[in-house]
């Protein structure tokens, strides 16, 4: 019997893409599912597909930027299944690609609220429920390769994904004594509709004048390029199965694109080289051998 059998997973943005692939993968392992999504039509389709496979599913209409929606999802999960054992913080948006001076403050707020605060609210709501039953569990935060190496013309998206990686590292150490395993999923391009995430952008995040204006040639070129690389991306189903493989092995970092290893290695080498230069600085010799505090 699988270690997941009979346990319950809460998955945000679970109606399609990576969220649905994780739902399907853990559902096949015998987990009960609580799928939250802002797209109720897509959510109904996801429910039908999963139930056709004999998977127990509860769907919840939710906006991850609203704490009250997370609370409602938790209450419904407990009422239906009794306990929560897994949280997959998947809901995310891509933002509007563009240069620094072209990125609107409302777009920054939109991406930060969904990609960062949505993860925080999810953990704040669901982790205490896992602690209560004492059986342990899993927290899977969906970041991106952008969390490992910055992406030009995607400042808001990159900022949130770097933050999600850092929080996951922090929570990994914090929750280990509670037998709650934290993993951070860092995929490169996957064949999803994240490049069309503006379809669910609320009015509060829209700049009316900007929405009316036609995109510049540069913005159109970036958007066209992004569409092509997303269309050529990894099939979502592979990602869900990879998540099962990785969390079963207790992995903190979950990678789906080993071909990006050289990119990350180059970044780490640049960081290590910077440390080497700091070691040789006469300004810093007095701290060279000080005891390290505050990091595990």
Secondary structure, DSSP 4 states (H G I P E B T S, - for coil): --TTTT-EEEEETTTSHHHHHHHHHHHHTT-EEEEEES-HHHHHHHHHHHHTTT--EEEEE--TT-HHHHHHHHHHHHHHHS---EEEE----------GGG--HHHHHHHIIIIIIHHHHHHHHHHHHHHHH-S-EEEEEE--GGGTS--TT-HHHHHHHHHHHHHHHHHHHHHGGGTEEEEEEE-S-BSSSGGGGGGG--GGG--HHHHHSPPPHHHHHHHHHHHHHHHTSB-HHHHHHHHHHHHHTT-SEEES-GGGHHHHHHHHHHHHHHHHHHHT-GGGGGGTTPPP-S--
